[in-house]
């Protein structure tokens, strides 16, 4: 279960933590029978950012990002494609960013495991207010 990050640093190895089944929406599967699992291992105190481990077996599927997500591949590899753009291969150590509001096609050859940071997008008007408060707080330190 997710832990709230306050004053401690949480470390997660690439194979730490039990993963639970996360069935991929059958309407999104294009080929094969991919089996996905995940584990949330931390969440920011304000609830806008969370940290996950996710893995998946072979298959091809589309995935809709309703939140911003940054990933690092820690095992295996995957080919990803956004719209009509050329596919991009991601292997161990590679990172990628998916902004909210996009469909991405994933082609997993055998297996892939990633660490992910998921962030709920903040509307532009709120962003300015949050940035202003952050700058004032930083100056007070």
Residue, then its C-alpha position, 0 to 999 in steps of 0.5 A: x500500500x502507498x506510503x505518504x512521503x513526509x520526512x523519510x526517503x523511501x527506496x524501492x528496488x526494481x523487484x520490491x513489493x507485491x504486485x496485484x493484477x490490473x486487467x487491461x481494458x479488453x477494448x484496448x487490447x489489439x493483439x495477444x493476452x497481455x497481463x498487467x500488474x501494479x503496486x503503489x508504493x508512495x503518495x505525496x502528502x497533497x495526493x497529487x503525485x504517486x509512485x508505482x511499480x508496473x509490469x506486463x507480459x507480451x501483447x499489444x494494446x492502447x493505453x489512455x493517459x488521463x494523468x501525467x506519467x513519467x516512467x523508467x524501464x527497469x526490466x525488459x523492453x517495450x515499443x511505444x507509439x503515439x498516433x502516427x509517429x514512428x515507434x520508440x523502443x524503450x529498454x532498461x534505463x530508458x525514461x519517457x514522459x506521457x502527458x495527460x490526454x493522449x493515447x499510446x500504443x504499447x507493444x510488449x515483446x516478452x515482458x516489461x517492468x517500469x517505475x512510474x511517477x503519476x501526477x494529476x495535472x493542475x489547472x493553469x490558474x491554480x498553477x500560478x497560485x501554487x508557484x507564488x506560494x512556493x516562492x514565498x515559502x522558499x524565501x522565508x526559509 
